[in-house]
Amino acid sequence: PAAVTQPAGLHATLRDYQLRGLAWLDLMTSLGLGGCLADDMGLGKTVTLIALHLRRNKAAPTLVVCPASLLGNWQREISRFAPGVPVRRFHGTDRTLDGLAGGFVLTTYGTLRTRAAELAGHTWGMVVADEAQHIKNPFSATAKALRSIPSPARIALTGTPVENNLSELWALLDWTTPGLLGPLKSFRARHARAVETGEDAEAVERLARLVRPFLLRRKKSDPGIVPELPPKTESDHPAPLTREQASLYEAVVRETMAEIEAAEGIARRGLIMKLLTSLKQICNHPAQFLKETEGPRARLTGRSGKLALLDELLDTILAEDGSVLVFTQYVSMARLLATHLAARAIPSQLLHGGTPVAERERMVDRFQSGEVPVFLLSLKAAGTGLNLTRAGHVVHFDRWWNPAVEEQATDRAYRIGQTQPVQVHRLITEGTVEDRIAEMLAAKKALADAVLGSGEAALTELTDRELADLVSLRRTA
């Protein structure tokens, strides 16, 4: 496609490869065809899509369907890169499509399944499926619901267009451009079997020629991409609270604030520290706060927005053959994560303060050799002395609230000898004390400086009103 300039309303400077992606998406949608943008994680699929929305400049809104764990990220990215563009969530109890103008509507795959008819009754300028591997089974209820929504332009976003077999690729492209690859049965007979068995040497090139115009895939390792990427990218990922987390959070705030208001001096300071610790643990996972470490009560899936978001990140990172460090300040949370990953058959290892020196060295060797792709580390134990340059990703599962400590942990991967760009992901629960502190640290206010100097102890000096404002749960739009 011919080169394009970025739209005037975009508050970002697109890199060359992102402009090429925008030009391709613009050409495909203007021709009435769909496309799959299958760039690696971290190459900016979201900002490219926001730029496409601005460039198309349609009166009808864009519908984005994504996992629930990514709703907050989409809302923040749109507000950041296209301020003034309306954005609403069609999710939760008070969802409505009344009074829709242009802009974005964000919904989840779960809501899509139950409200497909209502969504299909509206006029959309474009429909976007983010993390589109969620529709890789064309016979699933999710894929059928998505197909029922009419739109002049359909875009699939995924870093992993093929995970297990080529039928997944058919499912993606048959949604973005229906009929392109013919019926699934004939596609499997003509292309997929020949490629998957390796019997026909020309089968791969034949399929590539057919698919290439409709799927754009760039990797971080591509020769033209690496020079454009910064050596380190840091991003905050907002995670929603589950209903269980929200009710626990509000109950703890209500009960402990009543105690704090009646206390003074050292007793009050102790209660504040206890409150902050409890809220952080609830934000991580109810099982951590409730000390459910084993047995049937220790069910982990479906109870924590952060854990769901971590699963999304890990699925993409591992599908790209990446390696990742996951930091938490709590050994108990690290153990829960290890249990969860073992249940998902994801190879991981856990290092904490009690790990013997010899075992630490063996763990480093296993990680650096690529034997174990996920390394769980307690923040204090892993702050110094480790060289883990195989990691292209660093996840801070919870916040230490002292950027210097977090930087020190990140530097296990981002150091001399590192040959690849490093992506740092900070998980932050929406509307909570974590969210508020993240805002403060970003704004470098006086209180942030106090926190940097003395850690959480500074927060014990807040007045009751300031503390209530800090910890009260704010509902997201």
PLY file of the C-alpha trace (Angstrom):
ply
format ascii 1.0
element vertex 477
property float x
property float y
property float z
element edge 476
property int vertex1
property int vertex2
end_header
0.00 0.00 0.00
0.96 3.63 -0.52
2.52 5.38 2.48
0.16 7.20 4.84
0.67 9.92 7.41
-0.59 9.39 10.92
-3.97 10.97 11.74
-3.91 14.42 13.35
-5.88 13.31 16.42
-3.33 10.69 17.45
-1.26 11.71 20.49
1.72 9.49 19.66
4.46 9.26 17.07
4.11 6.04 15.13
7.29 4.18 14.19
7.93 3.36 10.53
6.75 -0.25 10.81
3.59 0.94 12.63
2.88 3.40 9.80
3.30 0.56 7.32
0.86 -1.51 9.40
-1.61 1.41 9.45
-1.33 1.81 5.64
-2.00 -1.91 5.17
-5.02 -1.92 7.53
-6.37 1.23 5.85
-6.07 -0.34 2.39
-7.72 -3.62 3.44
-10.65 -1.98 5.23
-11.20 0.59 2.45
-11.50 -2.32 -0.04
-14.13 -3.94 2.16
-11.74 -6.74 3.14
-10.66 -7.67 6.64
-7.21 -8.48 7.91
-5.24 -10.06 10.73
-2.51 -7.94 12.34
-0.31 -10.63 13.90
2.66 -8.61 15.17
4.62 -9.82 18.20
3.60 -8.59 21.64
5.03 -5.14 22.32
5.09 -3.91 18.73
2.06 -1.64 19.25
-0.98 -3.39 17.75
-3.33 -1.37 20.00
-2.01 2.10 19.08
-1.99 1.12 15.37
-5.65 0.11 15.62
-6.56 3.36 17.41
-4.81 5.25 14.58
-6.87 3.26 12.04
-10.11 4.24 13.82
-9.10 7.92 13.66
-8.07 7.65 10.01
-11.32 5.97 8.94
-13.23 8.78 10.70
-16.59 7.00 10.48
-19.72 8.18 12.28
-20.39 4.60 13.40
-18.45 3.35 16.45
-15.73 0.69 16.54
-16.57 -2.42 18.59
-13.56 -4.02 20.33
-14.04 -7.54 21.72
-11.29 -8.66 24.12
-10.69 -10.79 27.23
-12.11 -9.16 30.39
-8.59 -8.76 31.77
-7.73 -6.36 28.91
-10.74 -3.99 29.10
-8.91 -1.52 31.33
-5.87 -1.52 29.09
-7.94 -0.65 26.02
-9.76 2.14 27.85
-6.52 3.70 29.08
-4.75 3.39 25.73
-7.66 5.08 23.91
-7.78 7.90 26.50
-4.01 8.30 26.23
-3.55 8.14 22.45
-6.91 9.58 21.30
-8.10 11.90 24.10
-11.59 13.20 23.46
-12.71 10.10 21.55
-15.71 8.60 23.41
-15.11 5.17 24.92
-17.52 3.03 26.92
-17.56 -0.48 28.30
-20.42 -2.80 27.41
-19.75 -5.10 30.32
-21.10 -5.64 33.82
-24.54 -4.99 35.23
-25.22 -1.44 34.01
-24.14 -1.97 30.39
-26.09 -0.14 27.70
-25.76 0.74 24.02
-28.25 3.62 24.23
-27.13 6.96 22.79
-24.12 5.56 20.95
-22.19 8.08 18.87
-18.81 7.45 17.22
-15.86 6.33 19.30
-15.18 2.94 20.83
-17.33 0.35 22.56
-15.38 -2.27 24.53
-16.86 -5.64 25.40
-15.64 -9.09 26.41
-15.88 -12.46 24.74
-18.09 -13.60 27.64
-20.56 -10.71 27.18
-20.50 -11.25 23.41
-21.72 -14.81 23.85
-24.76 -13.77 25.90
-25.59 -10.44 24.19
-24.73 -11.15 20.54
-28.25 -10.31 19.28
-28.21 -6.90 20.99
-24.72 -6.12 19.63
-25.71 -7.34 16.14
-28.65 -4.91 16.16
-26.31 -1.89 16.12
-24.40 -0.36 13.22
-20.64 -0.67 13.61
-17.98 1.04 11.51
-15.47 -1.68 12.41
-15.32 -4.78 14.62
-12.01 -5.73 16.24
-11.22 -9.09 17.88
-8.26 -8.63 20.24
-6.29 -11.70 21.35
-8.16 -13.29 18.44
-6.83 -16.75 19.25
-9.98 -16.87 21.43
-11.96 -17.59 18.24
-9.56 -20.19 16.83
-12.25 -22.89 17.14
-14.78 -21.91 14.43
-17.47 -24.12 16.00
-17.29 -22.51 19.46
-20.12 -20.33 20.80
-17.69 -17.37 20.89
-16.73 -17.68 17.20
-20.39 -18.12 16.16
-21.43 -15.04 18.18
-18.67 -12.93 16.60
-19.68 -14.02 13.10
-23.25 -12.87 13.76
-22.23 -9.19 14.10
-22.33 -7.40 10.74
-19.56 -4.90 9.95
-17.96 -3.40 6.83
-14.51 -3.98 8.36
-13.23 -6.81 10.56
-9.76 -6.82 12.12
-8.21 -9.63 14.16
-5.32 -8.77 16.49
-3.13 -11.59 17.78
0.53 -12.29 18.40
-0.14 -16.02 17.91
-2.14 -16.64 14.70
-1.30 -20.37 14.76
-0.77 -22.20 18.07
-1.61 -25.83 17.31
-2.76 -26.38 13.72
-3.63 -24.53 10.53
-7.39 -24.83 11.11
-6.90 -21.98 13.62
-5.53 -19.78 10.85
-8.55 -20.69 8.70
-10.90 -19.70 11.56
-9.26 -16.25 11.92
-9.20 -15.42 8.22
-12.64 -16.86 7.54
-13.98 -14.35 10.09
-11.96 -11.34 8.84
-12.60 -12.14 5.15
-15.39 -14.76 4.88
-14.94 -17.31 2.11
-11.30 -16.40 1.44
-9.93 -19.89 2.14
-13.04 -21.82 1.09
-14.83 -24.35 3.35
-12.77 -25.73 6.24
-12.99 -29.30 4.94
-11.50 -28.44 1.53
-8.90 -26.12 3.14
-7.70 -28.98 5.32
-7.57 -31.39 2.37
-5.86 -28.98 -0.01
-3.47 -27.05 2.24
-3.37 -27.93 5.93
-2.57 -31.66 5.74
0.18 -31.16 3.16
1.82 -28.45 5.30
1.42 -30.23 8.64
2.73 -33.59 7.40
5.63 -31.98 5.51
5.11 -34.33 2.56
4.69 -31.57 -0.04
7.70 -29.24 -0.21
5.79 -26.54 -2.09
2.69 -26.63 0.15
4.02 -24.03 2.60
4.86 -21.52 -0.13
1.50 -22.12 -1.84
-0.38 -21.41 1.40
1.86 -18.42 2.20
1.09 -16.84 -1.19
-2.63 -17.25 -0.54
-2.56 -15.88 3.01
0.16 -13.21 2.79
-2.05 -10.34 1.54
-4.51 -10.86 4.40
-2.18 -11.36 7.36
0.58 -8.99 8.46
3.14 -10.56 10.80
6.23 -8.78 12.14
8.56 -10.14 14.83
10.78 -8.23 17.23
13.72 -10.11 15.73
13.04 -8.90 12.16
16.03 -6.92 10.80
14.04 -3.72 10.20
12.26 -3.81 13.58
15.01 -4.19 16.18
16.70 -0.80 15.47
13.34 0.97 15.93
12.59 -0.53 19.34
13.74 1.06 22.60
15.94 -1.24 24.73
13.36 -1.17 27.52
9.60 -0.53 27.37
7.60 -0.14 30.60
3.83 -0.40 30.68
1.13 -0.53 33.34
-1.56 -3.16 32.76
-4.84 -2.40 34.58
-6.60 -5.52 35.86
-10.23 -5.66 37.01
-11.20 -6.98 40.43
-13.45 -10.03 40.47
-16.69 -9.79 42.44
-15.08 -11.79 45.28
-12.08 -9.44 45.37
-14.27 -6.32 45.36
-16.47 -7.52 48.25
-13.42 -8.58 50.32
-11.72 -5.24 49.58
-14.72 -3.14 50.63
-15.30 -5.20 53.80
-11.66 -4.84 54.91
-11.67 -1.06 54.23
-14.93 -0.62 56.15
-13.87 -2.65 59.19
-10.25 -1.45 59.45
-11.03 2.26 58.86
-13.43 2.11 61.82
-10.59 0.73 63.99
-8.08 3.30 62.66
-10.38 6.23 63.42
-10.60 5.05 67.03
-6.84 4.49 67.46
-3.84 6.76 68.04
-0.05 6.74 67.81
1.80 3.50 67.23
-1.40 1.43 67.35
-2.90 3.55 64.53
0.28 3.23 62.43
0.25 -0.54 62.92
-3.39 -0.76 61.80
-2.62 1.26 58.65
0.25 -1.05 57.72
-2.04 -4.05 58.33
-4.72 -2.45 56.12
-2.31 -1.76 53.26
-0.93 -5.31 53.40
-4.44 -6.82 53.44
-5.56 -4.73 50.46
-2.45 -5.61 48.44
-3.04 -9.31 49.10
-6.72 -9.08 48.10
-5.64 -7.30 44.90
-3.24 -10.17 44.20
-5.59 -13.06 44.92
-8.27 -13.85 47.54
-6.47 -17.15 48.31
-3.40 -15.20 49.45
-5.40 -12.96 51.80
-7.51 -15.87 53.12
-4.38 -18.06 53.49
-5.92 -20.83 51.37
-2.75 -22.65 50.46
-3.96 -26.20 49.83
-6.98 -28.44 49.56
-10.23 -27.81 47.67
-10.58 -24.27 49.04
-7.41 -23.23 47.24
-9.12 -22.99 43.83
-7.16 -20.31 41.99
-8.69 -19.85 38.53
-11.48 -17.32 38.05
-11.00 -15.48 41.35
-8.36 -12.86 40.54
-8.29 -10.29 37.75
-4.51 -10.11 38.03
-4.09 -13.86 37.64
-6.32 -13.84 34.54
-4.22 -11.01 33.10
-0.99 -12.87 33.89
-2.38 -15.92 32.06
-3.08 -13.78 28.97
0.45 -12.34 29.06
2.11 -15.73 29.58
0.10 -17.39 26.81
1.35 -14.81 24.32
4.95 -14.70 25.61
5.30 -18.50 25.57
3.65 -18.83 22.15
6.40 -16.50 20.90
9.04 -18.74 22.57
9.82 -15.96 25.02
11.15 -16.16 28.58
9.81 -14.14 31.50
10.67 -13.14 35.08
7.66 -12.76 37.38
8.34 -10.76 40.58
6.18 -10.61 43.69
7.05 -9.26 47.12
5.21 -12.16 48.79
6.64 -15.69 48.87
3.12 -16.97 49.64
1.86 -15.43 46.37
4.83 -16.84 44.45
3.92 -20.32 45.76
0.29 -19.87 44.65
1.54 -18.84 41.20
3.79 -21.92 41.06
0.79 -24.14 41.94
-1.34 -22.43 39.29
1.30 -22.76 36.56
1.88 -26.42 37.42
-1.87 -27.04 37.03
-1.64 -25.41 33.58
1.42 -27.55 32.69
3.60 -24.44 32.26
7.22 -25.13 33.32
8.31 -22.69 36.04
10.67 -22.44 39.00
10.54 -20.39 42.20
13.42 -18.57 43.90
13.02 -16.96 47.33
15.14 -15.97 50.31
15.34 -19.55 51.58
16.70 -21.00 48.33
20.25 -22.42 48.90
23.06 -20.76 46.91
23.86 -23.92 44.91
20.20 -24.30 43.93
20.05 -20.61 42.94
22.92 -21.21 40.52
21.23 -24.29 39.06
18.03 -22.28 38.59
19.87 -19.50 36.77
21.51 -22.07 34.46
18.15 -23.77 33.72
16.54 -20.41 32.90
19.43 -19.09 30.81
19.56 -22.32 28.79
15.84 -22.04 27.96
14.89 -25.17 29.90
12.39 -23.28 32.12
10.69 -20.26 30.47
8.93 -18.81 33.56
11.03 -17.76 36.58
9.06 -16.78 39.71
11.10 -14.63 42.09
10.46 -12.96 45.42
11.44 -9.32 45.01
13.86 -9.14 47.96
15.66 -12.41 47.24
16.16 -11.56 43.57
17.13 -7.91 43.85
20.87 -8.44 43.40
23.47 -10.84 42.07
21.44 -12.56 39.36
22.14 -12.30 35.64
19.03 -13.37 33.71
19.52 -11.91 30.25
17.44 -14.61 28.53
14.31 -12.80 29.75
12.69 -10.55 27.18
9.84 -9.85 29.62
9.66 -8.82 33.27
6.31 -8.91 35.12
5.78 -7.12 38.44
2.76 -9.02 39.78
2.44 -6.57 42.68
3.95 -3.15 43.36
6.67 -2.48 45.91
5.73 1.23 45.76
9.40 2.11 45.66
10.56 2.44 42.05
14.22 2.00 43.03
13.51 -1.53 44.34
11.48 -2.39 41.22
14.23 -1.03 38.94
16.79 -3.17 40.73
14.65 -6.25 40.11
14.04 -5.34 36.45
17.80 -4.99 36.00
18.17 -8.76 36.46
17.11 -8.90 32.78
17.93 -5.41 31.53
21.72 -5.36 31.92
25.03 -5.64 30.09
24.93 -8.69 27.84
21.24 -8.25 27.02
20.83 -8.45 23.23
17.04 -8.14 22.94
14.56 -5.40 23.90
13.06 -5.92 27.37
9.37 -5.36 28.09
8.41 -4.54 31.68
4.77 -5.22 32.64
3.35 -3.81 35.90
-0.01 -5.32 36.93
-2.25 -2.82 38.73
-5.80 -3.47 39.94
-8.26 -0.83 38.77
-9.90 1.56 41.21
-7.87 0.35 44.20
-5.07 1.66 46.42
-2.63 0.18 43.85
-4.13 2.38 41.16
-3.96 5.49 43.35
-0.32 4.92 44.37
0.66 4.26 40.74
-0.86 7.65 39.85
1.11 9.33 42.63
4.39 7.71 41.63
3.83 8.75 38.02
2.96 12.32 39.00
5.97 12.66 41.37
3.90 14.54 43.94
5.15 15.42 47.41
3.62 12.26 48.86
5.31 10.20 46.15
8.66 11.66 47.22
7.88 10.68 50.80
7.05 7.13 49.71
10.29 6.95 47.73
12.22 8.03 50.80
10.69 5.88 53.49
8.44 3.37 51.76
4.96 2.59 53.03
5.71 4.08 56.46
5.01 7.53 54.96
1.40 6.50 54.38
0.87 5.94 58.12
1.10 9.72 58.61
-1.95 10.45 56.44
-5.08 11.89 58.06
-8.17 9.67 58.29
-9.74 11.52 55.36
-6.62 11.24 53.16
-6.29 7.55 54.01
-9.97 6.88 53.23
-9.52 8.60 49.87
-6.45 6.48 49.17
-7.97 3.08 49.95
-11.67 3.45 49.01
-12.67 1.35 46.00
-13.55 3.42 42.94
-15.79 1.88 40.34
-14.53 1.97 36.77
-16.67 3.36 33.98
0 1
1 2
2 3
3 4
4 5
5 6
6 7
7 8
8 9
9 10
10 11
11 12
12 13
13 14
14 15
15 16
16 17
17 18
18 19
19 20
20 21
21 22
22 23
23 24
24 25
25 26
26 27
27 28
28 29
29 30
30 31
31 32
32 33
33 34
34 35
35 36
36 37
37 38
38 39
39 40
40 41
41 42
42 43
43 44
44 45
45 46
46 47
47 48
48 49
49 50
50 51
51 52
52 53
53 54
54 55
55 56
56 57
57 58
58 59
59 60
60 61
61 62
62 63
63 64
64 65
65 66
66 67
67 68
68 69
69 70
70 71
71 72
72 73
73 74
74 75
75 76
76 77
77 78
78 79
79 80
80 81
81 82
82 83
83 84
84 85
85 86
86 87
87 88
88 89
89 90
90 91
91 92
92 93
93 94
94 95
95 96
96 97
97 98
98 99
99 100
100 101
101 102
102 103
103 104
104 105
105 106
106 107
107 108
108 109
109 110
110 111
111 112
112 113
113 114
114 115
115 116
116 117
117 118
118 119
119 120
120 121
121 122
122 123
123 124
124 125
125 126
126 127
127 128
128 129
129 130
130 131
131 132
132 133
133 134
134 135
135 136
136 137
137 138
138 139
139 140
140 141
141 142
142 143
143 144
144 145
145 146
146 147
147 148
148 149
149 150
150 151
151 152
152 153
153 154
154 155
155 156
156 157
157 158
158 159
159 160
160 161
161 162
162 163
163 164
164 165
165 166
166 167
167 168
168 169
169 170
170 171
171 172
172 173
173 174
174 175
175 176
176 177
177 178
178 179
179 180
180 181
181 182
182 183
183 184
184 185
185 186
186 187
187 188
188 189
189 190
190 191
191 192
192 193
193 194
194 195
195 196
196 197
197 198
198 199
199 200
200 201
201 202
202 203
203 204
204 205
205 206
206 207
207 208
208 209
209 210
210 211
211 212
212 213
213 214
214 215
215 216
216 217
217 218
218 219
219 220
220 221
221 222
222 223
223 224
224 225
225 226
226 227
227 228
228 229
229 230
230 231
231 232
232 233
233 234
234 235
235 236
236 237
237 238
238 239
239 240
240 241
241 242
242 243
243 244
244 245
245 246
246 247
247 248
248 249
249 250
250 251
251 252
252 253
253 254
254 255
255 256
256 257
257 258
258 259
259 260
260 261
261 262
262 263
263 264
264 265
265 266
266 267
267 268
268 269
269 270
270 271
271 272
272 273
273 274
274 275
275 276
276 277
277 278
278 279
279 280
280 281
281 282
282 283
283 284
284 285
285 286
286 287
287 288
288 289
289 290
290 291
291 292
292 293
293 294
294 295
295 296
296 297
297 298
298 299
299 300
300 301
301 302
302 303
303 304
304 305
305 306
306 307
307 308
308 309
309 310
310 311
311 312
312 313
313 314
314 315
315 316
316 317
317 318
318 319
319 320
320 321
321 322
322 323
323 324
324 325
325 326
326 327
327 328
328 329
329 330
330 331
331 332
332 333
333 334
334 335
335 336
336 337
337 338
338 339
339 340
340 341
341 342
342 343
343 344
344 345
345 346
346 347
347 348
348 349
349 350
350 351
351 352
352 353
353 354
354 355
355 356
356 357
357 358
358 359
359 360
360 361
361 362
362 363
363 364
364 365
365 366
366 367
367 368
368 369
369 370
370 371
371 372
372 373
373 374
374 375
375 376
376 377
377 378
378 379
379 380
380 381
381 382
382 383
383 384
384 385
385 386
386 387
387 388
388 389
389 390
390 391
391 392
392 393
393 394
394 395
395 396
396 397
397 398
398 399
399 400
400 401
401 402
402 403
403 404
404 405
405 406
406 407
407 408
408 409
409 410
410 411
411 412
412 413
413 414
414 415
415 416
416 417
417 418
418 419
419 420
420 421
421 422
422 423
423 424
424 425
425 426
426 427
427 428
428 429
429 430
430 431
431 432
432 433
433 434
434 435
435 436
436 437
437 438
438 439
439 440
440 441
441 442
442 443
443 444
444 445
445 446
446 447
447 448
448 449
449 450
450 451
451 452
452 453
453 454
454 455
455 456
456 457
457 458
458 459
459 460
460 461
461 462
462 463
463 464
464 465
465 466
466 467
467 468
468 469
469 470
470 471
471 472
472 473
473 474
474 475
475 476
